Each structure stands twice: as C-alpha cells, then as structure tokens.
Amino acid sequence: MASRYLQHTMPFEGSSSDAVAITNHGNSLEVEDRAFHNWYRFVLSFPPHLVRDYLNAFDLDEKAVILDPFCGTGTTVVEAKLGRIRAIGVEANPFPHFAASVKVDWSINPAELREIVEAVAEATIKVLRSQGIDDVTLSISPDTELWSLPSVAARALIKDSISPIPLHKTLVLLEQLGHYRNSPVYRHCLLALGRALVNEIGNLRFGPEVGVGKIKRDVPVVLSWKSVALRMGEDLSAIQGMSFPAADVHLADARNLQGLLPDNSIDAVITSPPYPNEKDYTRTTRLESVILGFFSSMSDLRMHKKRLLRSNTRGVYKSDDDDTWIRTNRRVQQIADMIEARRVELGKTSGFEKLYPRVVRLYFGGMARHLAEMTPVLREGANLAYVVGDQASYLRVMIRTGEILAEIAEEIGYQVQRIDLFRTRFATATQEELREEVVVLRWPGKA
C-alpha cells in the first residue's frame, strides 16, 4: 500500500530507486497522532507518520510481527498496534521501557482509571491542606516543613530540575497513589505523573540538549497530573469494544538478544538507535526516573547505562569491547584516527575528549554486534528500517552514520536496499547540512 507522505529520497548506490520518501514534519505530533503517543514521549522521538510510511512500504499483514530493538518510549510499537500489527519492543533504559509498556496496555477500564484519579486527587489536596499548602491558589504557610528526596537520590537529579515546593507536592501525591499500587490502573497513573513532571511540574527545557529553564517556585501539581491521567482515560474510552493485537516491550540490551525472541519470528524492524554524539540520553528521563523510583542513586544509573549502546563518552567503561566487532572496518578506523589527529592538533586534553575516538569505535561496533545478534530472529526476506543521523559532535569531524551503518550491515550479510532522506538540519558548528536518513535493509536468510 503506497504511503500518503511520498516526497523525496536518496537511493543507495546500486539499489533500486523504489524508495519511500518522507515529509519533513519534524518531531511534533499531528493532532490525529496524539492519542496514546502523547501519554509520554521524548521531545526528540521520531514521529508516528514515519513509522506508518514504512509499515505501508513493507506491506505487512495481520500475521506479521514487527520489532523495535531500540524502542524508547514506544512510537513504533504504539503505531503498529494502532495498525493492528503484532509488535515487540526492546528498551534498555528503565523509564522509557516502562513508558512504552504502559502505552500499549489498553486493557484497563477507563471508568476505573477516572474513579481512582479523582480519589487520589481529592486525598492529595486534603493532605496538602492539612500541611498548610493549597495546590489551587499556590499558597503555603511559612512554617510548612517540605519533604525531600534522600540525599543519594537527590544527587542523581540535574541541579534545579524541580523546585522544593512542587517536589514536596509530588511526593505527597506519590504517597497517596501508592494506596492503589495493586490496581490495574496504577501504572497508568504513574506514567501520567512522569509526563506531568517533565512538561509542567519540573523546570526542564529541551533543545539540542536537556537543561534547566525558568525556575518555577510553585505549580498546581495535582491538576497537572490529573489532566494527563484523564486524557489517557479519554483515549481508552475511544477504543472500547475494538480489538487490537498484543504488544510486548522487553527491558533488555539490543546488543544481546539471545534467548529473548524466538528464531525466525520477526518480519520487519522499524527503529531509531541513538546517534554517535555527546548526548547522554539518560539525562532526558533523569527527573522522572529518580522521583518515581526507577533508580535511586548514581550507582544505580551506572548499572543501567552498561546495557545501553555506547553513543557518548559518559557511557563508556574500561571493560567495553564492542570495538572488536569493527576492527577490520577501514572507514570507522579512519574516522576515529581523524578525530584523534584533530584532538592533538587542537591541543585538547580533557578525559572526555581523549575518549572521542574510542566511543566512535564502540558505537559502530555495538551496532555491528546488534545487527549480528538480530540475524537468527529474522525471517527470510525481513525488511528493516533504521533511522539515523549524521553527526559532527567530535571536534567537527563528519560522521556519515547512515552510510557507515549500511556498509557494516552489508558486511554482516544484509542486503542494502537504499537510504531514504528523512530530513536535514543545519549544524552551526560545521556550517553544513546534516542528514537524518532511514537505512533500509533486507535479510535474505542464511546461505
């Protein structure tokens, strides 16, 4: 079935020109895509329409199974479920994994969700008032003692990412919500709080990097959470009586899929792995991860980071050896050597800068390891789409991620169908247009 978004592509050399092209809508959600997707979403998530393009291009039927091995907050699995295609996600970061798994759980009763949301909201407001806090008028008694996080957990937060009064009110809300921990709707209520923390309650701002924006002394915490949770109920009410296939999301490392999925079980892959850059993706979810208890210290965070693809220097460890997977790939080695030569030329001596060549080798080695791990679970003729972007984060040395990933895939045995252009963005540091592309592969099966 042809996509309604056809526009513009770059075929891979030597492949057919029968390519999918994608309209450049950016990352913002279209109005019609807000249901389920907007329960919680990375600011830089790839958009649902991009998934639809490739679901259409791969011509999948109701018997197909689609996999997203870097599923993040679940754009692919949600969109596949809406299209009535069986979907499986894999995500190594605990809070995005939680978000994705809740976003495809449509089995709860929306009336029960609304009932519990109202009860928790009422109980929280009552407790706050007994403490001298009015969450509606945003007034507080001067002698009110505010709750805070344990110091070891507080140190894991980005400084000033949430102000003391909103934090106190959030912790009171969490305590009241805990009375319903055994309810089927508890996880949805928790996810609603995660989204409210990021978008309304906290002080975060999102641009190229996550940081702290305007410091809010106080916000209406209960109302912010309640409005998100009730919108979830509206989405669930809209599909009552409809039938959708199951969708599962596993907390696991995409570089180690052994035993996770049956052999010859996957018909298609649509995914967007991290790009090789200096973005620490765990910072994006740090606020909600800490406050909602997904990790409680920096040591917990480091343990989770070890399951992630090595895409930035803050997630590199001495024992890492994914670089062995691309030891013979001349292009990766040349780029790493260019970065090291540039570092020496510029006199850069920080520990992180010295790691730039290593993280490039580890990133592409990790992707090679992942692609090799995928081969047993793919059915013959499986189609794959990997959304990746060019980068120049390492001392302005250009990394053509899509082209290199295509070369690595071909070395492993995949057929490179083409590289589709998703969009471009202008890099002020290099004064060049950086491409975001979709590397389209086919698994021919074992020879």
The 8 nearest C-alpha neighbors of each residue, nearest first, counted from 0:
[[1, 55, 58, 2, 56, 57, 54, 59],
 [2, 0, 55, 56, 3, 5, 52, 4],
 [3, 1, 4, 52, 55, 5, 0, 56],
 [2, 4, 5, 1, 52, 6, 21, 55],
 [3, 5, 2, 22, 21, 6, 20, 52],
 [6, 4, 20, 21, 3, 2, 19, 7],
 [5, 7, 20, 21, 22, 4, 8, 19],
 [8, 6, 20, 21, 5, 420, 9, 19],
 [9, 7, 419, 420, 20, 10, 18, 19],
 [8, 10, 419, 418, 420, 11, 7, 417],
 [11, 9, 417, 418, 16, 8, 12, 419],
 [12, 10, 417, 418, 14, 13, 9, 416],
 [13, 11, 14, 10, 417, 15, 418, 9],
 [12, 14, 11, 15, 10, 417, 416, 415],
 [15, 13, 416, 11, 12, 417, 16, 10],
 [14, 16, 17, 13, 416, 10, 417, 18],
 [15, 17, 18, 10, 14, 417, 11, 9],
 [18, 16, 15, 19, 10, 14, 417, 416],
 [19, 17, 16, 20, 8, 10, 419, 417],
 [18, 20, 5, 419, 21, 8, 56, 17],
 [21, 19, 7, 5, 6, 8, 419, 18],
 [20, 22, 421, 4, 5, 6, 23, 7],
 [21, 23, 4, 24, 6, 20, 5, 421],
 [22, 24, 25, 422, 21, 421, 423, 26],
 [25, 23, 22, 26, 27, 46, 28, 29],
 [24, 26, 23, 27, 46, 422, 45, 28],
 [25, 27, 46, 45, 43, 44, 28, 24],
 [28, 26, 25, 29, 46, 24, 42, 43],
 [29, 27, 32, 33, 30, 26, 46, 47],
 [28, 30, 32, 31, 27, 33, 24, 48],
 [31, 29, 32, 33, 28, 34, 27, 37],
 [30, 32, 29, 33, 34, 28, 36, 47],
 [33, 31, 29, 30, 34, 28, 36, 47],
 [32, 34, 37, 36, 30, 31, 28, 35],
 [33, 35, 36, 32, 234, 37, 31, 38],
 [36, 34, 38, 37, 102, 33, 234, 77],
 [37, 35, 33, 34, 38, 74, 32, 39],
 [36, 38, 33, 39, 35, 34, 40, 32],
 [39, 37, 35, 36, 231, 40, 102, 191],
 [40, 38, 37, 194, 98, 36, 72, 41],
 [39, 41, 72, 37, 42, 36, 44, 38],
 [42, 40, 44, 43, 72, 39, 283, 71],
 [41, 43, 44, 40, 205, 26, 27, 206],
 [42, 44, 41, 26, 45, 40, 27, 207],
 [45, 43, 41, 42, 46, 26, 40, 74],
 [44, 46, 26, 43, 47, 49, 74, 271],
 [47, 45, 26, 48, 49, 44, 28, 27],
 [48, 46, 50, 49, 74, 78, 51, 45],
 [47, 49, 51, 50, 46, 52, 4, 32],
 [50, 48, 52, 47, 51, 46, 21, 53],
 [49, 51, 47, 48, 52, 53, 75, 54],
 [52, 50, 48, 54, 49, 53, 55, 47],
 [53, 51, 49, 55, 2, 50, 54, 56],
 [54, 52, 56, 55, 51, 50, 57, 49],
 [53, 55, 51, 57, 56, 52, 50, 58],
 [56, 54, 58, 53, 52, 0, 57, 2],
 [55, 57, 53, 58, 54, 52, 1, 0],
 [56, 58, 54, 55, 59, 53, 382, 267],
 [59, 57, 55, 56, 0, 54, 60, 53],
 [60, 58, 57, 63, 54, 61, 55, 84],
 [59, 61, 62, 63, 58, 84, 83, 64],
 [60, 62, 84, 63, 83, 59, 85, 64],
 [63, 61, 60, 64, 84, 85, 59, 266],
 [64, 62, 61, 60, 266, 59, 84, 85],
 [63, 65, 85, 265, 266, 86, 84, 267],
 [64, 66, 267, 86, 268, 266, 265, 87],
 [67, 65, 268, 87, 88, 86, 68, 267],
 [66, 68, 88, 270, 70, 269, 69, 268],
 [69, 67, 89, 253, 70, 88, 66, 270],
 [70, 68, 90, 272, 67, 89, 71, 270],
 [69, 71, 67, 73, 88, 90, 68, 89],
 [72, 70, 95, 73, 69, 90, 96, 99],
 [73, 71, 99, 95, 98, 40, 70, 74],
 [72, 74, 99, 70, 76, 71, 75, 77],
 [73, 75, 77, 76, 78, 47, 72, 36],
 [76, 74, 78, 73, 77, 79, 50, 67],
 [75, 77, 79, 73, 86, 78, 74, 80],
 [78, 76, 80, 74, 79, 75, 73, 103],
 [77, 79, 81, 75, 80, 76, 74, 82],
 [80, 78, 82, 84, 76, 81, 77, 75],
 [81, 79, 83, 77, 82, 84, 78, 76],
 [80, 82, 78, 83, 79, 77, 243, 84],
 [81, 83, 79, 80, 84, 78, 243, 51],
 [84, 82, 80, 81, 243, 244, 79, 61],
 [83, 85, 79, 80, 61, 82, 86, 244],
 [86, 84, 64, 244, 245, 246, 65, 80],
 [87, 85, 65, 246, 76, 64, 66, 79],
 [88, 86, 66, 247, 246, 248, 65, 67],
 [87, 89, 248, 67, 70, 68, 66, 249],
 [88, 90, 68, 249, 248, 70, 69, 251],
 [89, 91, 250, 96, 69, 70, 251, 92],
 [90, 92, 251, 252, 250, 306, 307, 93],
 [91, 93, 90, 95, 94, 96, 303, 307],
 [94, 92, 96, 95, 97, 91, 293, 250],
 [93, 95, 97, 96, 288, 92, 98, 293],
 [96, 94, 72, 98, 71, 97, 93, 92],
 [97, 95, 93, 99, 94, 90, 98, 92],
 [96, 98, 94, 100, 95, 99, 93, 101],
 [99, 97, 95, 101, 96, 100, 72, 102],
 [98, 100, 73, 72, 102, 96, 101, 97],
 [99, 101, 97, 248, 102, 98, 103, 96],
 [102, 100, 104, 98, 103, 99, 97, 187],
 [101, 103, 99, 100, 104, 35, 98, 38],
 [102, 104, 101, 100, 77, 105, 246, 99],
 [105, 103, 101, 102, 106, 100, 107, 246],
 [106, 104, 107, 103, 235, 102, 101, 108],
 [105, 107, 104, 108, 235, 183, 103, 109],
 [108, 106, 105, 109, 184, 183, 104, 112],
 [107, 109, 111, 110, 112, 106, 235, 184],
 [110, 108, 232, 112, 111, 235, 236, 113],
 [109, 111, 113, 112, 108, 114, 232, 236],
 [112, 110, 114, 108, 109, 113, 115, 184],
 [111, 113, 109, 115, 110, 114, 184, 116],
 [112, 114, 116, 110, 111, 115, 117, 109],
 [115, 113, 111, 117, 112, 116, 110, 118],
 [114, 116, 118, 112, 117, 113, 119, 111],
 [117, 115, 113, 119, 118, 114, 120, 112],
 [116, 118, 120, 114, 115, 119, 121, 113],
 [119, 117, 115, 121, 116, 120, 122, 114],
 [120, 118, 122, 116, 121, 117, 123, 175],
 [121, 119, 117, 123, 118, 122, 116, 221],
 [120, 122, 118, 124, 119, 123, 117, 125],
 [123, 121, 125, 119, 120, 124, 118, 126],
 [124, 122, 126, 120, 125, 172, 121, 119],
 [123, 125, 127, 121, 126, 122, 128, 120],
 [124, 126, 122, 128, 123, 127, 121, 129],
 [127, 125, 129, 123, 128, 124, 122, 130],
 [128, 126, 132, 130, 124, 129, 125, 123],
 [127, 129, 132, 131, 130, 125, 126, 133],
 [128, 130, 126, 127, 131, 125, 132, 124],
 [129, 131, 127, 128, 132, 143, 126, 144],
 [132, 130, 128, 140, 129, 139, 143, 127],
 [131, 133, 139, 128, 127, 130, 138, 134],
 [134, 132, 138, 137, 135, 128, 136, 139],
 [133, 135, 137, 219, 136, 132, 124, 220],
 [136, 134, 133, 137, 219, 138, 222, 221],
 [135, 137, 138, 133, 134, 219, 132, 139],
 [138, 136, 134, 133, 135, 217, 139, 219],
 [137, 139, 133, 136, 132, 140, 134, 135],
 [140, 138, 132, 131, 141, 133, 137, 143],
 [139, 141, 131, 142, 143, 132, 138, 130],
 [140, 142, 143, 139, 131, 144, 138, 132],
 [141, 143, 140, 144, 131, 139, 130, 145],
 [144, 142, 140, 141, 131, 145, 130, 139],
 [145, 143, 142, 146, 130, 141, 167, 140],
 [146, 144, 167, 143, 147, 164, 163, 166],
 [145, 147, 167, 144, 148, 170, 166, 163],
 [146, 148, 167, 145, 149, 166, 163, 170],
 [147, 149, 153, 150, 152, 146, 290, 151],
 [150, 148, 152, 151, 153, 147, 295, 154],
 [149, 151, 153, 152, 148, 154, 147, 155],
 [150, 152, 154, 296, 149, 153, 155, 295],
 [153, 151, 295, 296, 155, 154, 150, 149],
 [152, 154, 150, 155, 156, 151, 148, 149],
 [155, 153, 152, 151, 156, 150, 296, 297],
 [154, 156, 152, 153, 297, 296, 157, 151],
 [157, 155, 153, 154, 158, 286, 285, 289],
 [156, 158, 160, 159, 155, 285, 286, 282],
 [157, 159, 160, 156, 211, 161, 154, 153],
 [160, 158, 161, 162, 157, 211, 202, 214],
 [161, 159, 202, 157, 158, 203, 201, 211],
 [162, 160, 201, 159, 202, 166, 163, 165],
 [161, 163, 165, 164, 216, 166, 159, 215],
 [164, 162, 166, 165, 167, 161, 145, 147],
 [163, 165, 167, 166, 162, 217, 168, 216],
 [166, 164, 168, 167, 217, 163, 162, 169],
 [167, 165, 169, 163, 164, 168, 162, 170],
 [166, 168, 146, 164, 170, 169, 165, 145],
 [169, 167, 171, 165, 170, 166, 172, 164],
 [168, 170, 172, 166, 167, 171, 165, 173],
 [169, 171, 173, 167, 172, 168, 174, 166],
 [172, 170, 174, 168, 173, 169, 167, 175],
 [173, 171, 169, 175, 170, 174, 123, 176],
 [172, 174, 176, 170, 171, 175, 177, 169],
 [173, 175, 171, 177, 172, 176, 170, 178],
 [176, 174, 172, 177, 173, 178, 119, 123],
 [175, 177, 173, 178, 174, 179, 119, 172],
 [176, 178, 180, 174, 179, 175, 173, 185],
 [177, 179, 176, 180, 175, 174, 181, 119],
 [180, 178, 177, 182, 181, 176, 185, 175],
 [179, 181, 177, 185, 182, 178, 176, 186],
 [182, 180, 179, 183, 185, 178, 184, 177],
 [181, 183, 179, 184, 185, 180, 186, 178],
 [184, 182, 185, 107, 181, 186, 180, 187],
 [183, 185, 182, 187, 186, 112, 188, 107],
 [186, 184, 188, 182, 187, 180, 183, 179],
 [187, 185, 189, 188, 184, 190, 101, 183],
 [186, 188, 190, 184, 189, 185, 191, 101],
 [187, 189, 191, 185, 186, 190, 228, 184],
 [190, 188, 186, 192, 191, 187, 185, 193],
 [189, 191, 193, 187, 192, 188, 186, 194],
 [192, 190, 188, 194, 228, 189, 193, 227],
 [191, 193, 195, 189, 224, 190, 194, 196],
 [194, 192, 190, 196, 287, 191, 195, 189],
 [193, 195, 191, 197, 39, 192, 196, 198],
 [196, 194, 192, 199, 198, 224, 197, 193],
 [197, 195, 200, 193, 201, 194, 198, 199],
 [198, 196, 194, 195, 201, 199, 200, 193],
 [197, 199, 195, 196, 194, 200, 201, 203],
 [200, 198, 195, 196, 201, 197, 223, 218],
 [199, 201, 196, 195, 218, 220, 198, 165],
 [202, 200, 161, 196, 197, 203, 160, 199],
 [201, 203, 160, 161, 214, 212, 211, 213],
 [204, 202, 211, 212, 160, 210, 201, 197],
 [203, 205, 212, 210, 211, 209, 202, 206],
 [204, 206, 209, 208, 210, 203, 207, 42],
 [207, 205, 208, 209, 204, 210, 42, 43],
 [206, 208, 205, 209, 278, 43, 210, 42],
 [209, 207, 206, 205, 210, 278, 204, 283],
 [208, 210, 205, 204, 283, 206, 282, 203],
 [211, 209, 204, 203, 208, 205, 212, 160],
 [210, 212, 203, 204, 202, 160, 159, 213],
 [213, 211, 204, 203, 202, 214, 210, 160],
 [212, 214, 202, 215, 211, 203, 204, 201],
 [213, 215, 202, 212, 216, 162, 159, 211],
 [216, 214, 217, 213, 202, 162, 218, 201],
 [215, 217, 162, 214, 164, 218, 165, 163],
 [218, 216, 215, 165, 164, 137, 219, 162],
 [217, 219, 220, 200, 165, 137, 215, 216],
 [220, 218, 134, 222, 221, 135, 223, 137],
 [219, 221, 223, 222, 218, 200, 224, 165],
 [222, 220, 224, 223, 219, 225, 120, 134],
 [221, 223, 225, 224, 220, 219, 226, 120],
 [224, 222, 220, 221, 226, 225, 195, 219],
 [225, 223, 221, 192, 227, 195, 222, 226],
 [224, 226, 222, 228, 227, 223, 221, 229],
 [225, 227, 229, 228, 223, 224, 222, 230],
 [228, 226, 230, 224, 225, 191, 229, 231],
 [229, 227, 231, 225, 191, 230, 226, 188],
 [230, 228, 232, 231, 226, 227, 225, 113],
 [231, 229, 233, 227, 232, 228, 226, 234],
 [232, 230, 228, 234, 229, 233, 235, 227],
 [231, 233, 109, 229, 235, 230, 234, 236],
 [232, 234, 230, 236, 231, 235, 237, 229],
 [235, 233, 231, 237, 232, 236, 34, 230],
 [234, 236, 232, 237, 233, 238, 109, 231],
 [235, 237, 233, 239, 234, 238, 109, 232],
 [236, 238, 234, 235, 239, 233, 232, 240],
 [239, 237, 236, 241, 235, 240, 234, 242],
 [240, 238, 236, 241, 237, 235, 242, 109],
 [239, 241, 238, 242, 237, 236, 243, 235],
 [242, 240, 238, 239, 243, 237, 236, 235],
 [241, 243, 240, 244, 83, 238, 239, 245],
 [242, 244, 83, 80, 245, 241, 81, 84],
 [245, 243, 85, 83, 80, 84, 246, 242],
 [246, 244, 85, 243, 247, 86, 80, 103],
 [245, 247, 86, 87, 85, 103, 244, 76],
 [248, 246, 87, 88, 249, 86, 245, 100],
 [247, 249, 88, 100, 89, 87, 250, 99],
 [248, 250, 89, 251, 88, 90, 247, 96],
 [251, 249, 90, 91, 89, 96, 248, 93],
 [250, 252, 91, 90, 249, 89, 253, 306],
 [251, 253, 91, 306, 254, 255, 307, 90],
 [254, 252, 255, 68, 369, 256, 251, 89],
 [255, 253, 369, 252, 368, 256, 372, 365],
 [254, 256, 252, 253, 257, 372, 369, 251],
 [257, 255, 259, 253, 372, 258, 254, 260],
 [258, 256, 259, 255, 260, 372, 373, 375],
 [257, 259, 260, 256, 261, 255, 262, 376],
 [258, 260, 256, 257, 261, 249, 251, 255],
 [259, 261, 258, 376, 262, 256, 257, 264],
 [262, 260, 264, 376, 263, 259, 258, 375],
 [261, 263, 376, 375, 264, 260, 377, 378],
 [264, 262, 378, 376, 377, 265, 375, 261],
 [263, 265, 262, 376, 261, 377, 378, 266],
 [266, 264, 377, 64, 378, 267, 65, 376],
 [267, 265, 381, 64, 378, 63, 65, 377],
 [268, 266, 65, 382, 381, 383, 265, 66],
 [267, 269, 383, 66, 65, 67, 384, 270],
 [270, 268, 384, 67, 383, 385, 66, 75],
 [271, 269, 67, 385, 69, 386, 268, 272],
 [270, 272, 386, 385, 387, 69, 273, 269],
 [271, 273, 69, 270, 274, 387, 386, 385],
 [274, 272, 310, 271, 275, 308, 387, 69],
 [273, 275, 276, 388, 387, 310, 272, 390],
 [276, 274, 310, 311, 362, 273, 359, 390],
 [277, 275, 392, 311, 278, 274, 310, 390],
 [276, 278, 311, 279, 392, 312, 275, 310],
 [279, 277, 276, 280, 311, 208, 310, 275],
 [278, 280, 281, 282, 277, 311, 313, 314],
 [279, 281, 282, 283, 278, 284, 273, 311],
 [280, 282, 283, 279, 284, 285, 92, 304],
 [283, 281, 285, 280, 284, 279, 209, 157],
 [282, 284, 281, 280, 285, 209, 41, 279],
 [285, 283, 282, 281, 286, 287, 288, 94],
 [284, 286, 282, 288, 287, 283, 281, 289],
 [287, 285, 288, 289, 284, 156, 290, 160],
 [286, 288, 193, 290, 289, 291, 285, 284],
 [289, 287, 293, 285, 286, 291, 290, 94],
 [288, 290, 292, 294, 287, 291, 286, 295],
 [291, 289, 287, 292, 288, 286, 148, 293],
 [290, 292, 289, 288, 287, 293, 193, 189],
 [293, 291, 289, 294, 290, 288, 295, 287],
 [294, 292, 288, 289, 291, 94, 93, 295],
 [293, 295, 292, 289, 299, 296, 288, 300],
 [294, 296, 152, 289, 292, 299, 293, 151],
 [297, 295, 152, 299, 298, 151, 155, 294],
 [296, 298, 300, 299, 155, 301, 295, 154],
 [297, 299, 301, 300, 296, 302, 295, 294],
 [300, 298, 302, 296, 297, 301, 294, 295],
 [299, 301, 297, 303, 298, 302, 304, 294],
 [302, 300, 304, 298, 303, 299, 297, 305],
 [301, 303, 299, 300, 304, 305, 298, 306],
 [304, 302, 300, 301, 305, 306, 299, 92],
 [305, 303, 301, 307, 306, 302, 300, 314],
 [304, 306, 303, 307, 302, 301, 314, 316],
 [307, 305, 252, 304, 303, 91, 308, 251],
 [308, 306, 304, 305, 91, 309, 252, 92],
 [307, 309, 310, 365, 362, 306, 273, 254],
 [310, 308, 362, 311, 314, 361, 307, 315],
 [309, 311, 275, 362, 308, 276, 274, 273],
 [312, 310, 277, 313, 276, 314, 309, 278],
 [311, 313, 314, 315, 351, 358, 354, 277],
 [314, 312, 311, 315, 279, 351, 277, 310],
 [313, 315, 312, 311, 309, 304, 316, 305],
 [316, 314, 312, 313, 309, 358, 317, 319],
 [317, 315, 319, 318, 314, 305, 313, 312],
 [318, 316, 319, 315, 320, 314, 357, 354],
 [317, 319, 316, 320, 315, 321, 305, 322],
 [320, 318, 316, 317, 321, 315, 361, 322],
 [319, 321, 322, 323, 318, 361, 324, 364],
 [320, 322, 364, 365, 361, 323, 324, 319],
 [323, 321, 361, 364, 360, 320, 324, 325],
 [322, 324, 326, 321, 325, 320, 364, 361],
 [323, 325, 364, 322, 321, 326, 367, 368],
 [326, 324, 364, 328, 327, 323, 322, 363],
 [325, 327, 323, 328, 324, 322, 332, 329],
 [328, 326, 325, 329, 332, 324, 323, 331],
 [329, 327, 325, 330, 326, 331, 332, 407],
 [330, 328, 332, 331, 327, 333, 326, 325],
 [329, 331, 333, 332, 328, 334, 403, 335],
 [332, 330, 334, 333, 329, 328, 335, 360],
 [331, 333, 329, 335, 330, 334, 336, 328],
 [332, 334, 336, 330, 331, 335, 329, 337],
 [335, 333, 337, 331, 336, 332, 338, 330],
 [334, 336, 356, 332, 338, 337, 333, 331],
 [335, 337, 333, 339, 334, 338, 332, 340],
 [338, 336, 334, 340, 335, 339, 333, 341],
 [339, 337, 341, 335, 336, 340, 356, 342],
 [338, 340, 342, 336, 341, 337, 356, 343],
 [339, 341, 337, 343, 342, 338, 344, 336],
 [342, 340, 344, 338, 339, 343, 345, 337],
 [341, 343, 339, 347, 345, 340, 344, 346],
 [342, 344, 346, 340, 341, 345, 339, 347],
 [343, 345, 341, 342, 346, 340, 347, 339],
 [346, 344, 342, 343, 347, 341, 340, 394],
 [345, 347, 343, 344, 342, 348, 341, 349],
 [348, 346, 342, 345, 349, 343, 352, 353],
 [347, 349, 346, 352, 350, 353, 342, 343],
 [350, 348, 352, 351, 347, 353, 354, 346],
 [349, 351, 353, 352, 348, 354, 347, 312],
 [350, 352, 354, 353, 349, 312, 355, 313],
 [353, 351, 349, 354, 355, 350, 348, 347],
 [352, 354, 350, 351, 355, 349, 348, 356],
 [353, 355, 351, 357, 352, 356, 358, 312],
 [354, 356, 358, 352, 357, 353, 393, 359],
 [357, 355, 335, 359, 358, 354, 338, 339],
 [356, 358, 354, 360, 359, 355, 361, 335],
 [357, 359, 361, 355, 360, 356, 362, 312],
 [360, 358, 362, 356, 357, 361, 335, 363],
 [359, 361, 322, 357, 358, 362, 363, 364],
 [362, 360, 322, 358, 364, 321, 359, 363],
 [363, 361, 309, 365, 359, 310, 364, 360],
 [362, 364, 366, 365, 360, 361, 367, 359],
 [365, 363, 322, 321, 324, 361, 367, 325],
 [366, 364, 368, 362, 321, 363, 367, 361],
 [365, 367, 369, 363, 368, 364, 370, 362],
 [368, 366, 364, 370, 369, 365, 363, 371],
 [369, 367, 365, 371, 366, 370, 254, 372],
 [368, 370, 254, 366, 372, 367, 371, 253],
 [371, 369, 373, 367, 372, 368, 366, 374],
 [370, 372, 368, 373, 369, 374, 367, 411],
 [373, 371, 369, 370, 374, 368, 256, 255],
 [374, 372, 370, 371, 376, 375, 369, 377],
 [373, 375, 377, 376, 371, 372, 370, 442],
 [376, 374, 262, 377, 373, 263, 372, 378],
 [375, 377, 262, 263, 264, 374, 373, 265],
 [378, 376, 265, 263, 374, 375, 264, 381],
 [377, 379, 263, 381, 265, 266, 264, 380],
 [378, 380, 444, 443, 381, 442, 377, 263],
 [379, 381, 443, 442, 441, 378, 382, 444],
 [382, 380, 266, 267, 442, 378, 379, 441],
 [383, 381, 441, 267, 440, 380, 268, 442],
 [382, 384, 268, 440, 267, 439, 269, 441],
 [383, 385, 439, 269, 438, 437, 268, 270],
 [386, 384, 438, 270, 437, 271, 269, 387],
 [387, 385, 437, 271, 436, 270, 438, 384],
 [388, 386, 436, 435, 401, 385, 271, 274],
 [387, 389, 435, 434, 400, 436, 274, 390],
 [390, 388, 399, 400, 433, 434, 398, 435],
 [389, 391, 398, 392, 397, 388, 276, 275],
 [392, 390, 397, 395, 396, 393, 398, 394],
 [393, 391, 276, 390, 395, 394, 277, 396],
 [392, 394, 395, 391, 396, 355, 338, 276],
 [393, 395, 396, 392, 338, 341, 391, 342],
 [396, 394, 391, 393, 392, 397, 429, 428],
 [395, 397, 391, 394, 393, 338, 398, 337],
 [398, 396, 391, 390, 395, 399, 389, 392],
 [397, 399, 390, 400, 389, 391, 396, 334],
 [400, 398, 389, 402, 401, 403, 397, 390],
 [399, 401, 389, 403, 398, 402, 388, 404],
 [402, 400, 404, 403, 399, 387, 438, 405],
 [401, 403, 405, 404, 400, 399, 406, 418],
 [402, 404, 406, 400, 405, 401, 407, 399],
 [405, 403, 407, 401, 406, 402, 400, 408],
 [404, 406, 408, 402, 403, 407, 401, 409],
 [405, 407, 403, 409, 404, 408, 410, 402],
 [406, 408, 410, 404, 409, 405, 403, 367],
 [409, 407, 405, 411, 413, 410, 406, 404],
 [408, 410, 413, 412, 406, 411, 407, 414],
 [409, 411, 407, 408, 412, 406, 413, 405],
 [412, 410, 408, 409, 413, 407, 371, 370],
 [413, 411, 409, 410, 408, 414, 442, 443],
 [414, 412, 409, 442, 408, 441, 411, 415],
 [413, 415, 441, 440, 409, 416, 442, 412],
 [416, 414, 440, 417, 413, 439, 405, 409],
 [415, 417, 440, 439, 14, 414, 11, 441],
 [418, 416, 11, 10, 439, 415, 14, 419],
 [417, 419, 438, 11, 10, 437, 9, 439],
 [420, 418, 8, 437, 9, 436, 421, 20],
 [419, 421, 436, 8, 9, 422, 435, 437],
 [422, 420, 436, 435, 21, 419, 437, 23],
 [421, 423, 435, 23, 420, 434, 424, 436],
 [424, 422, 434, 433, 435, 432, 425, 421],
 [423, 425, 433, 432, 426, 434, 422, 435],
 [424, 426, 432, 431, 433, 427, 423, 430],
 [427, 425, 430, 428, 431, 429, 432, 424],
 [426, 428, 430, 429, 425, 431, 432, 424],
 [429, 427, 426, 430, 395, 431, 391, 392],
 [428, 430, 431, 427, 426, 395, 391, 432],
 [431, 429, 427, 426, 428, 425, 432, 433],
 [432, 430, 429, 426, 425, 433, 427, 428],
 [431, 433, 425, 424, 423, 426, 434, 430],
 [434, 432, 424, 389, 423, 425, 431, 426],
 [433, 435, 423, 389, 388, 436, 422, 432],
 [436, 434, 388, 422, 421, 387, 423, 389],
 [435, 437, 420, 421, 419, 387, 386, 388],
 [436, 438, 386, 419, 385, 418, 384, 439],
 [437, 439, 418, 385, 384, 401, 436, 417],
 [438, 440, 384, 417, 416, 383, 418, 437],
 [441, 439, 415, 383, 416, 414, 382, 413],
 [440, 442, 382, 414, 381, 413, 383, 380],
 [441, 443, 413, 381, 380, 444, 379, 414],
 [444, 442, 380, 379, 441, 413, 445, 414],
 [445, 443, 379, 442, 446, 380, 378, 377],
 [444, 446, 443, 379, 374, 412, 442, 375],
 [445, 444, 443, 412, 379, 442, 413, 374]]
